[in-house]
Amino acid sequence: MMGWGYGMGGSWLLMSGLWLLLIVVLVGLVVWIFPRDTRRGDSGQVRSRTPREVLDERLARGEIDVETYRVLREELSRSDPARR
């Protein structure tokens, strides 16, 4: 009985550390395999969507009809400073 306290003292600490290391490695793998944001460019920066991309997505999801899409696309092309 006297040896139990001293012999197990270091073992539970080592085992706790190994479990903690295993959990950290597993969480790291999950984060690496399943990234949170898929809109990242080559530099790793989050890329913001253009108004045209948002409009295309809304048409694809069925939020707007084709006629509304055409009107809004025309309006965007008229207000786009890059096309002036």
C-alpha positions as CSV (number, residue, x, y, z in Angstrom):
1,M,0.0,0.0,0.0
2,M,2.8,2.4,0.8
3,G,4.3,2.1,-2.7
4,W,1.0,2.8,-4.4
5,G,0.9,6.5,-3.9
6,Y,4.4,7.1,-5.1
7,G,4.3,4.7,-8.0
8,M,1.0,5.9,-9.4
9,G,1.8,9.6,-8.9
10,G,3.8,10.0,-12.0
11,S,1.8,7.5,-14.1
12,W,-1.5,9.4,-14.0
13,L,0.2,12.6,-14.9
14,L,1.9,11.0,-17.8
15,M,-1.3,9.3,-18.9
16,S,-3.2,12.6,-18.6
17,G,-0.6,14.4,-20.7
18,L,-0.8,11.7,-23.4
19,W,-4.6,11.9,-23.6
20,L,-4.4,15.7,-23.8
21,L,-1.9,15.4,-26.6
22,L,-4.1,13.0,-28.5
23,I,-7.1,15.3,-28.2
24,V,-5.1,18.3,-29.5
25,V,-3.8,16.2,-32.4
26,L,-7.3,15.0,-33.3
27,V,-8.8,18.5,-33.1
28,G,-5.9,19.8,-35.3
29,L,-6.6,17.1,-37.9
30,V,-10.3,17.9,-38.0
31,V,-9.6,21.6,-38.5
32,W,-7.1,20.9,-41.2
33,I,-9.3,18.4,-43.1
34,F,-12.5,20.5,-42.8
35,P,-11.6,24.2,-43.1
36,R,-14.2,26.7,-41.9
37,D,-14.2,29.0,-44.9
38,T,-13.9,27.8,-48.5
39,R,-13.7,31.3,-50.0
40,R,-10.0,31.6,-49.4
41,G,-7.7,32.6,-52.2
42,D,-4.1,31.4,-52.8
43,S,-2.7,33.8,-50.2
44,G,-5.0,32.5,-47.5
45,Q,-7.0,35.7,-47.3
46,V,-10.7,35.6,-47.3
47,R,-11.9,36.8,-50.7
48,S,-15.0,38.9,-50.7
49,R,-17.6,38.2,-53.3
50,T,-18.5,40.7,-56.0
51,P,-22.0,41.9,-56.4
52,R,-22.3,40.0,-59.7
53,E,-21.3,36.7,-57.9
54,V,-24.0,37.4,-55.3
55,L,-26.6,38.0,-58.0
56,D,-25.6,34.8,-59.8
57,E,-25.9,32.8,-56.6
58,R,-29.4,34.3,-55.9
59,L,-30.5,33.2,-59.3
60,A,-29.1,29.8,-58.9
61,R,-30.8,29.3,-55.5
62,G,-34.1,30.5,-57.0
63,E,-34.5,33.6,-54.9
64,I,-35.1,35.7,-58.0
65,D,-36.5,35.0,-61.4
66,V,-34.7,35.4,-64.7
67,E,-36.3,38.8,-65.6
68,T,-35.3,40.3,-62.2
69,Y,-31.8,38.8,-62.7
70,R,-31.5,40.5,-66.1
71,V,-32.7,43.9,-64.7
72,L,-30.3,43.8,-61.8
73,R,-27.4,42.6,-63.9
74,E,-28.0,45.5,-66.3
75,E,-28.1,48.0,-63.3
76,L,-24.9,46.6,-61.9
77,S,-23.1,46.9,-65.2
78,R,-24.2,50.5,-65.5
79,S,-23.1,51.4,-62.0
80,D,-19.8,49.5,-62.2
81,P,-16.9,52.1,-62.1
82,A,-14.5,49.7,-63.8
83,R,-16.6,49.8,-67.0
84,R,-16.7,53.6,-67.3
